[in-house]
Amino acid sequence: MKPFEEIVNFIAESAGMEKLAAFKPSRAAEQRVLLLLAKQQDGSLTPKEAEELQLFVQLDHVMSLAKARSRNSFTAA
């Protein structure tokens, strides 16, 4: 198992399906991502902001995988 998968499994098992399904980023976080995406689109994104945006994308991917893993574990039980 890859370290990435270990983290996904840990989140899925620790939080549980209900908490993961209910999780949603704060309005402030959503606004920040929208700002970074707009800056990326108009070419004004700084290298530091690009790293921040990439981190948001990676974390969103981890949460999506954890949610899917949690749902799959629940339906398999």
N, CA, C and O atoms as a DFTB+ gen file, in Angstrom:
308 C
 N C O
     1  1       0.842      -1.179       0.000
     2  2       0.000       0.000       0.000
     3  2       0.887       1.243       0.000
     4  3       1.863       1.330       0.745
     5  1       0.529       2.186      -0.841
     6  2       1.283       3.429      -0.940
     7  2       0.924       4.350       0.228
     8  3      -0.190       4.291       0.749
     9  1       1.871       5.203       0.639
    10  2       1.582       6.140       1.742
    11  2       0.324       6.974       1.506
    12  3      -0.438       7.229       2.438
    13  1       0.113       7.392       0.283
    14  2      -1.072       8.172      -0.060
    15  2      -2.341       7.392       0.281
    16  3      -3.281       7.944       0.854
    17  1      -2.361       6.114      -0.072
    18  2      -3.514       5.262       0.209
    19  2      -3.706       5.057       1.713
    20  3      -4.838       4.957       2.187
    21  1      -2.611       4.995       2.455
    22  2      -2.708       4.859       3.911
    23  2      -3.417       6.066       4.511
    24  3      -4.239       5.921       5.416
    25  1      -3.105       7.243       4.015
    26  2      -3.738       8.459       4.517
    27  2      -5.227       8.464       4.169
    28  3      -6.062       8.805       5.008
    29  1      -5.553       8.092       2.953
    30  2      -6.953       8.030       2.534
    31  2      -7.715       7.044       3.417
    32  3      -8.807       7.352       3.895
    33  1      -7.143       5.866       3.634
    34  2      -7.797       4.863       4.480
    35  2      -7.972       5.368       5.906
    36  3      -9.018       5.154       6.519
    37  1      -6.963       6.029       6.429
    38  2      -7.044       6.554       7.790
    39  2      -8.189       7.553       7.914
    40  3      -8.975       7.490       8.860
    41  1      -8.282       8.462       6.971
    42  2      -9.356       9.459       7.006
    43  2     -10.713       8.775       6.886
    44  3     -11.639       9.088       7.634
    45  1     -10.828       7.847       5.952
    46  2     -12.106       7.150       5.743
    47  2     -12.538       6.382       6.978
    48  3     -13.710       6.410       7.353
    49  1     -11.599       5.699       7.609
    50  2     -11.931       4.888       8.775
    51  2     -12.146       5.736      10.025
    52  3     -13.013       5.422      10.841
    53  1     -11.379       6.789      10.182
    54  2     -11.462       7.615      11.386
    55  2     -12.706       8.497      11.405
    56  3     -13.376       8.616      12.431
    57  1     -13.004       9.101      10.289
    58  2     -14.117      10.047      10.248
    59  2     -15.461       9.342      10.123
    60  3     -16.454       9.780      10.703
    61  1     -15.490       8.273       9.381
    62  2     -16.753       7.582       9.148
    63  2     -17.532       8.214       8.005
    64  3     -17.310       9.365       7.629
    65  1     -18.448       7.426       7.469
    66  2     -19.172       7.820       6.275
    67  2     -20.024       9.074       6.479
    68  3     -20.051       9.943       5.607
    69  1     -20.714       9.182       7.604
    70  2     -21.595      10.330       7.818
    71  2     -20.817      11.641       7.900
    72  3     -21.206      12.631       7.280
    73  1     -19.728      11.654       8.657
    74  2     -18.934      12.880       8.781
    75  2     -18.286      13.253       7.450
    76  3     -18.248      14.425       7.077
    77  1     -17.783      12.258       6.745
    78  2     -17.159      12.554       5.451
    79  2     -18.181      13.074       4.455
    80  3     -17.901      14.013       3.709
    81  1     -19.356      12.476       4.436
    82  2     -20.395      12.922       3.506
    83  2     -20.815      14.354       3.816
    84  3     -21.140      15.121       2.909
    85  1     -20.809      14.711       5.093
    86  2     -21.244      16.049       5.505
    87  2     -20.153      17.102       5.354
    88  3     -20.444      18.298       5.362
    89  1     -18.903      16.671       5.217
    90  2     -17.805      17.645       5.165
    91  2     -17.903      18.510       3.919
    92  3     -18.119      18.024       2.809
    93  1     -17.739      19.790       4.140
    94  2     -17.696      20.746       3.046
    95  2     -16.737      21.856       3.465
    96  3     -16.789      22.317       4.605
    97  1     -15.870      22.286       2.564
    98  2     -14.956      23.383       2.908
    99  2     -15.745      24.632       3.314
   100  3     -16.883      24.831       2.889
   101  1     -15.129      25.446       4.125
   102  2     -15.766      26.686       4.559
   103  2     -15.972      27.614       3.365
   104  3     -15.357      27.455       2.311
   105  1     -16.838      28.567       3.562
   106  2     -17.076      29.564       2.505
   107  2     -15.792      30.325       2.196
   108  3     -15.509      30.637       1.040
   109  1     -15.018      30.622       3.241
   110  2     -13.752      31.337       3.036
   111  2     -12.791      30.515       2.180
   112  3     -12.121      31.058       1.302
   113  1     -12.723      29.220       2.430
   114  2     -11.846      28.355       1.634
   115  2     -12.323      28.290       0.186
   116  3     -11.517      28.354      -0.742
   117  1     -13.631      28.163      -0.001
   118  2     -14.177      28.130      -1.362
   119  2     -13.873      29.429      -2.103
   120  3     -13.506      29.407      -3.278
   121  1     -14.026      30.561      -1.414
   122  2     -13.736      31.860      -2.026
   123  2     -12.264      31.978      -2.403
   124  3     -11.924      32.521      -3.454
   125  1     -11.401      31.467      -1.544
   126  2      -9.963      31.526      -1.828
   127  2      -9.629      30.714      -3.077
   128  3      -8.859      31.163      -3.926
   129  1     -10.202      29.530      -3.186
   130  2      -9.948      28.700      -4.364
   131  2     -10.462      29.403      -5.619
   132  3      -9.783      29.410      -6.645
   133  1     -11.645      29.989      -5.545
   134  2     -12.185      30.708      -6.707
   135  2     -11.279      31.865      -7.112
   136  3     -11.063      32.099      -8.301
   137  1     -10.751      32.586      -6.132
   138  2      -9.823      33.683      -6.420
   139  2      -8.559      33.157      -7.104
   140  3      -8.102      33.714      -8.102
   141  1      -8.004      32.082      -6.553
   142  2      -6.788      31.513      -7.140
   143  2      -7.035      31.006      -8.554
   144  3      -6.187      31.168      -9.432
   145  1      -8.194      30.393      -8.777
   146  2      -8.524      29.920     -10.128
   147  2      -8.665      31.084     -11.107
   148  3      -8.223      30.996     -12.253
   149  1      -9.279      32.166     -10.650
   150  2      -9.421      33.347     -11.509
   151  2      -8.053      33.933     -11.845
   152  3      -7.792      34.315     -12.986
   153  1      -7.180      33.997     -10.833
   154  2      -5.837      34.518     -11.073
   155  2      -5.051      33.606     -12.015
   156  3      -4.266      34.080     -12.837
   157  1      -5.265      32.304     -11.891
   158  2      -4.602      31.362     -12.792
   159  2      -5.073      31.595     -14.225
   160  3      -4.281      31.596     -15.167
   161  1      -6.369      31.791     -14.364
   162  2      -6.938      31.978     -15.698
   163  2      -6.457      33.272     -16.357
   164  3      -6.233      33.311     -17.567
   165  1      -6.297      34.341     -15.547
   166  2      -5.859      35.599     -16.167
   167  2      -4.338      35.773     -16.168
   168  3      -3.826      36.808     -16.594
   169  1      -3.627      34.757     -15.690
   170  2      -2.169      34.786     -15.762
   171  2      -1.475      35.567     -14.663
   172  3      -0.283      35.854     -14.775
   173  1      -2.192      35.921     -13.600
   174  2      -1.572      36.718     -12.541
   175  2      -1.244      35.903     -11.282
   176  3      -0.916      36.478     -10.244
   177  1      -1.327      34.607     -11.366
   178  2      -1.049      33.732     -10.224
   179  2       0.453      33.714      -9.935
   180  3       1.262      33.456     -10.826
   181  1       0.812      33.989      -8.689
   182  2       2.228      33.953      -8.299
   183  2       2.647      32.500      -8.072
   184  3       1.787      31.633      -7.919
   185  1       3.944      32.220      -8.047
   186  2       4.393      30.847      -7.759
   187  2       3.882      30.339      -6.404
   188  3       3.498      29.175      -6.282
   189  1       3.877      31.199      -5.400
   190  2       3.383      30.787      -4.080
   191  2       1.888      30.461      -4.142
   192  3       1.435      29.487      -3.540
   193  1       1.133      31.270      -4.863
   194  2      -0.296      31.005      -5.018
   195  2      -0.537      29.735      -5.826
   196  3      -1.497      29.010      -5.565
   197  1       0.317      29.460      -6.796
   198  2       0.199      28.231      -7.575
   199  2       0.399      27.013      -6.681
   200  3      -0.302      26.011      -6.820
   201  1       1.353      27.103      -5.768
   202  2       1.569      26.011      -4.811
   203  2       0.352      25.838      -3.914
   204  3      -0.065      24.714      -3.636
   205  1      -0.214      26.948      -3.462
   206  2      -1.403      26.891      -2.614
   207  2      -2.568      26.240      -3.362
   208  3      -3.272      25.395      -2.809
   209  1      -2.764      26.634      -4.606
   210  2      -3.839      26.058      -5.414
   211  2      -3.619      24.567      -5.627
   212  3      -4.560      23.778      -5.541
   213  1      -2.390      24.183      -5.901
   214  2      -2.071      22.771      -6.090
   215  2      -2.365      21.975      -4.819
   216  3      -2.859      20.850      -4.894
   217  1      -2.070      22.542      -3.669
   218  2      -2.355      21.877      -2.401
   219  2      -3.860      21.695      -2.221
   220  3      -4.304      20.626      -1.802
   221  1      -4.648      22.721      -2.530
   222  2      -6.099      22.595      -2.466
   223  2      -6.580      21.451      -3.362
   224  3      -7.427      20.653      -2.959
   225  1      -6.042      21.377      -4.561
   226  2      -6.428      20.322      -5.504
   227  2      -6.082      18.945      -4.931
   228  3      -6.893      18.022      -5.002
   229  1      -4.903      18.811      -4.376
   230  2      -4.491      17.524      -3.798
   231  2      -5.362      17.140      -2.610
   232  3      -5.765      15.984      -2.482
   233  1      -5.652      18.101      -1.744
   234  2      -6.490      17.808      -0.580
   235  2      -7.912      17.452      -0.994
   236  3      -8.537      16.577      -0.393
   237  1      -8.420      18.123      -2.013
   238  2      -9.745      17.790      -2.520
   239  2      -9.759      16.359      -3.052
   240  3     -10.726      15.624      -2.854
   241  1      -8.698      15.980      -3.717
   242  2      -8.583      14.614      -4.248
   243  2      -8.552      13.591      -3.103
   244  3      -9.218      12.557      -3.173
   245  1      -7.788      13.880      -2.069
   246  2      -7.716      12.982      -0.906
   247  2      -9.100      12.821      -0.273
   248  3      -9.523      11.708       0.040
   249  1      -9.796      13.939      -0.089
   250  2     -11.124      13.863       0.521
   251  2     -12.099      13.099      -0.368
   252  3     -12.917      12.331       0.137
   253  1     -12.027      13.292      -1.663
   254  2     -12.905      12.555      -2.580
   255  2     -12.638      11.052      -2.497
   256  3     -13.568      10.246      -2.465
   257  1     -11.372      10.693      -2.462
   258  2     -11.030       9.274      -2.342
   259  2     -11.479       8.698      -1.005
   260  3     -11.978       7.574      -0.947
   261  1     -11.302       9.465       0.069
   262  2     -11.721       9.001       1.399
   263  2     -13.234       8.813       1.441
   264  3     -13.721       7.835       2.009
   265  1     -13.979       9.740       0.846
   266  2     -15.435       9.606       0.805
   267  2     -15.828       8.356       0.031
   268  3     -16.700       7.604       0.467
   269  1     -15.199       8.132      -1.101
   270  2     -15.506       6.947      -1.899
   271  2     -15.128       5.671      -1.155
   272  3     -15.882       4.698      -1.161
   273  1     -13.986       5.675      -0.529
   274  2     -13.545       4.502       0.228
   275  2     -14.516       4.209       1.365
   276  3     -14.852       3.054       1.622
   277  1     -14.958       5.248       2.033
   278  2     -15.899       5.094       3.138
   279  2     -17.229       4.530       2.640
   280  3     -17.795       3.635       3.266
   281  1     -17.723       5.041       1.533
   282  2     -18.988       4.528       0.963
   283  2     -18.833       3.072       0.554
   284  3     -19.719       2.255       0.802
   285  1     -17.699       2.745      -0.077
   286  2     -17.471       1.370      -0.514
   287  2     -17.382       0.416       0.676
   288  3     -17.888      -0.705       0.619
   289  1     -16.742       0.861       1.745
   290  2     -16.638       0.025       2.945
   291  2     -17.993      -0.210       3.559
   292  3     -18.273      -1.302       4.055
   293  1     -18.850       0.816       3.533
   294  2     -20.180       0.710       4.119
   295  2     -21.043      -0.246       3.296
   296  3     -21.760      -1.072       3.861
   297  1     -20.979      -0.141       1.969
   298  2     -21.816      -0.992       1.128
   299  2     -21.308      -2.427       1.095
   300  3     -22.077      -3.353       0.840
   301  1     -20.016      -2.614       1.353
   302  2     -19.443      -3.967       1.353
   303  2     -19.745      -4.697       2.659
   304  3     -19.685      -5.926       2.709
   305  1     -20.067      -3.957       3.707
   306  2     -20.311      -4.578       5.032
   307  2     -21.665      -5.245       5.094
   308  3     -22.028      -5.810       6.126
